[in-house]
Amino acid sequence: MASLLLSPFAKADNVLELKNVESDNLDLTIEQVGANNTIQCYNDNSCWIKDGITIDLKQMNTSTNENIIEIWHLEDGGNTVRWGQGVSLVNKTSTTWVWDNDESGGHYSRLDIHGSNNTLVGYQQNGGGSNSGHIFTSLIFSDDNDIWIRQKNNGQKELNLYTTSDGNTIDVLQKSNGGEHTANITLTGSYPTDISLIQRGQWDQSYSITNNCITVGGCTISVQQGN
């Protein structure tokens, strides 16, 4: 089942363009509210969505700054992806998007998930009157990942996530009014890595994690910067 939700506030300059889509079991719900929202393929020849994937994408924007979500592959297996820009979720199990009536847009996301049974749930949100949208790029090629990401408040936040190892649980929060935070996470190895990364505060924070887990039973990394 695939569905496209159109809001009475939707405008003509919202764009939804998914080419070269292959899917056996796809439950797709997309809602774009306001203006300057785009959902598209990363490139015309790389937008394959197939095999039991549930996707729930929502973008809310009342500014002139463009929100963009680009899909690259998302293929093979029972993947569930829920991603929002300009809206938020109370927790990673919530299915109800929340809008605080104060959003200036300018977010970019690239979603690329290969493998089976991945769950990616997250959002990017800022305050009104700011031109500092957030950036999230992902390359996740392995099975059984549970990933929960939030980037919010003013000041640009950027997260680049790359993992090829099995069984990762990744929980990232980057927030603050004014602070510009950046995180780069690269995971490999034959065992899972459980990561919790929090960066917050008005001062700029940056952190890079590279881990090759070969420890039987898995690895655990916890990082907190700012307050």
Buried (B, 14 or more C-beta within 10 A) or exposed (E): EEEEEEEEEBBEEBEBEBEEBEBEEBBBBBBBBBBBBBBBBBEEEBBBBBBBBBBBBBBBBBBEBBBBBBBBBBBBBEBBBBBBBBBBBEEBEEEEBEBEEEBBBBBBBBBBBBBBBBBBBBBBBBBEEBEBBBBBBBBBBBBBBBBBBBBBBBBBBBBBBBBBBBBBBBBBBBBBBEBBBBBBBBBBBEBBBBBBBBBBBBBBBEBEBEBBBEEEEBBEBEBEBBE
